[in-house]
Amino acid sequence: VMAYAIVSTAASEGHILNLCVAAQLQGRGYGQELLDYILEYVMDKRIRRLFLEVRPTNKPALSLYEKAGFTHLGVRKNYYKTFDGREDALVLVRELEPETDF
């Protein structure tokens, strides 16, 4: 597996639950390609708002999402387990404008 994503959609909202690229393949644009596909997919589903959580220490992922138009919505305290405790998650959101032609 080179990369994968898990996305949940309901009504007019979506949530990127996972977007992962194999460690040895990171930095080659696969994450951007996968995110572009996700955005196209949710737009086709007429999703209006897309959420995700990301570790504040995951600078490459944070940069990817910010470049794609995601903005900071809030923080989930102690969201991620770590080897020596817990880490907060940044909650990001992107407002979408799917085509209104039905």
URVEN-V683015 format. One record per helix or strand of 3 or more residues. SS is the DSSP state (a for helix, b for strand). FROM is the first residue (numbers start at 1). LEN is the number of residues. Records with the same first field share a line. If there is no record, write none. Layout:
# URVEN-V683015
SS = FROM-LEN ; FROM-LEN
This chain:
# URVEN-V683015
b = 3-8 ; 13-9 ; 49-7 ; 71-12 ; 85-11
a = 23-3 ; 30-15 ; 59-9
